[in-house]
Amino acid sequence: MVNPAERLKVGTQNERVKAEIEFCTVLVTAFDLSGKPRKQIADELGKRLDRDLSASMLNDFTRIGERERAPRFPAAWIPDLCVVLGNTLPQQHVLTPVQRSALELGERHSEFDWVFENLRAGLTRLIERASRKKGKGKRSRKTRRRKIETK
């Protein structure tokens, strides 16, 4: 039987270090793109996670190679971090290609939500107008003939 701890070890030490460095770089880029100071990011993320976070903790997550056992950013926090930062860069980095495609499709869909809402509202107005006009249109031939015959 395989030891569960052994299953968690993926790749060589160098591959894991490379992946950690890449993710730290992605975090730094995402922080910079947000335009928010790290103190503000820490406060907002802390509220979402119901934890006490500080700017120095965020800085620790993005330090590369300063300690042998540097703190790692918890994967469970990534969705909340993306909401706080206003971008999905960290989430995209850890997703598989299929998951990444699905996320991009969802983002494109949300960009066009306003188009669908406007179309729906316009169609609703047209249907309401058409239902109000019912009975006020042209008379049928049968009705016109009856009127002519009675005269």
FENTA-V791735 format. One line per field, one symbol per residue. phi: phi as a letter, one per 20 degrees, with the letter a starting at -180 (. if undefined). psi: psi as a letter, one per 40 degrees, with the letter a starting at -180 (. if undefined). burial: b if it has 16 or more other ideal C-beta (glycine too) atoms within 10 Angstrom, else e. A space follows every 50 residues. Layout:
phi->???
psi->???
burial->???
This chain:
phi->.efgfffffdmegfffffffffffffffffffffmeffffgfffffffel ceccfffffffdfdmecfdffdffffeggffffffmbdgffffeefgfff fffffffffffdgfffffffffffffffffffegndefefffffffffff f
psi->ihhdddddhhaiddddddddddddddddddddddeiidddddddddddef ihiidddddddehhedidgiiihhdeeddddddddeiedddddeiidddd dddddddddddeddddddddddddddddddddeheeaiiiddddddddde .
burial->eeeeeeeeeeeeeeeeeeeeeebbebbbebbeebebebeebbbbbbeeee eebeeebbeebbeeeeeeeeeebeeebbeebbebbebbbbbbbebeeeee eeeeeeeeeeeeeeeeeeeeeeeeeeeeeeeeeeeeeeeeeeeeeeeeee e
